[in-house]
Amino acid sequence: MSASTEPRGVSLRVRLVAFSIVLSVVTVAVSFLAVSIAIRRQTRGLLEDTLARHQKTALGLQSRGLEQLLRASSLMAENPTLRAAMETYRSESSPGAEDRLDLLRTIQAEAEKLARGLGRDLFVVTDAEGRVLATSGRFAAEIAAGERLGS
């Protein structure tokens, strides 16, 4: 009897060891799966929060930029001296005629006043065809009066 019980005992031990190994592997796999799912959820949540913050920041910057453009447009539109000088220049300019330097100096002076108020690096005043009449700001020297920007 002892000879016939030994193979069964070994077989039972092997089964128990195999069951323990399988149980351990399944437990570790389930644990890794649970951790992986939790990390993915947490990462997705952090990513959504970060994207929402960045979107809010971008919208704020865009809104601020639009407000500044509106302010700049209002300043230029409300400046009667620049408007009058531009209108006079437009009405007295004829193709092929020489530019009136007194009007260009007035436009330049008003451009400098406006540029100081806006705090921009470059302020350019052009005629209807895109020809530069006046420039002001840090980069004003890079654009020459008379240069065509229309194209």
DATA-V636105 format. One record per pair of residues at least 24 apart in sequence whose C-alpha atoms are under 6 Angstrom apart, sorted by the first residue. I is the first residue (numbers start at 1). J is the second residue. D is the distance in Angstrom with one decimal. If there is no record, write none. Layout:
BEGIN
((I,J,D) (I,J,D))
END
This chain:
BEGIN
((82,107,6.0) (82,110,5.8) (108,134,4.9) (112,136,5.4))
END
